[in-house]
Amino acid sequence: MAFASLHDFLAMGGHGRYVWLSYGLVFFGLLLLIAQTRRGQQRWLRDQRRQLARHHARTKPTSSGDPS
């Protein structure tokens, strides 16, 4: 192991603040990206369901006695 203790590892030779801040910002950005993607996917699915429901409502078969 390159570091003598956990404290040395976290301090990163005096650069720990910048290293861990960078990791934190990247992790936070990835979480935001995942959340935004999931929200967009849910919105898209909801819109598709609404369009499909409107399409089915417009194209209801008339009751002409045809069983198909």
N, C-alpha and C positions, 0 to 999 in steps of 0.2 A: 504494500500500500504506500502511496506517495506521501500521505499525510500522517503525522505522528498521533493525532487525536481527532475526535469529532469536531472540536472547536477549531482546529487548524483547517479541517476540511471546509467548514462553514465560512471561515474567514477568507479562504482562497488567497492567502498571501497578501491580504489587505484589499483585495478586489472583490470580496464576497458580496458586498452590497450591490455592486453593479451586475455581477453574475446572477445572483438570485433574483434581483429585480427584473433582469432580462428574461429569465425563465418564467417568472410570475406573469409578466406581460404577455409572453407567448401563450402560456397556458390559459390566461384570461381571454385572449383573442380567439383561441381555438374553441373555448366554451361558448363565446358569443356567436361564432360562426356556426357551431352545431345547433344552437338554439334558434338562430335565424333560419337555418336550413329546414329545421323541423317545422317551424311556424309557417314557412312558405309552402312546404309540402302539404301541411294540413289545410291551408287556405286553398291550394290548388285542388286537392281532393274534394273539399266542400263545394267549390265552384263547379267541378265536373259533375258531382251528384246533382246539383241544382240544374245544370244544363240538361242532364239526362232526364230528370223529372219533368222539365218543361217540354222536352222533346216527346216524351211518352204522353204527356197531357195533350199535346197538339195532334198526335198521330194515333189517338185511341180509335180502335176499329168501331165502325157503326154497327148497330144491331140489325143486320139485314137478313138474319137467319142463317148465315154461312157459319158452319161450325169451326172453320179454321181461323 
